[in-house]
Amino acid sequence: MIKERLNSFKYALKGILLLFQAEPNAKIHLAFTFVVIAAGFFFSINITEWCLIILAIAMVLCAEGMNTAIEYLTDLVSPNFHNLAGKTKDVAAGAVLLAAIGAATIGGLIFFPKIWSYFFL
């Protein structure tokens, strides 16, 4: 029982590693993650802001992971072009974009006033 649980973590970590090794967009999201975390420390954001930032980061990274999984599965079941396979990939990519827009909005609401005060007040 314990060995199976440990294996499930091993497979999950393998999937996370694969995501960041193989997917250029995941690397971009990860780079933005580090920038946002550094900005959070620089501007001393409060606990509520940290929670929102962490939630936004998790939302984008999870969406990117699900998009990648959907793309892999779609390629497996439909190696040749099919209209529905294309729609599937487009919708999954759109979900990542929506998550990224939401995260950017959260980041803007948290950091814009701090950046404004730092540089202009």
Secondary structure as GFF3:
##gff-version 3
##sequence-region A 1 121
A	DSSP	alpha_helix	2	22	.	.	.	ID=ss1
A	DSSP	alpha_helix	24	42	.	.	.	ID=ss2
A	DSSP	alpha_helix	47	77	.	.	.	ID=ss3
A	DSSP	alpha_helix	83	120	.	.	.	ID=ss4
###
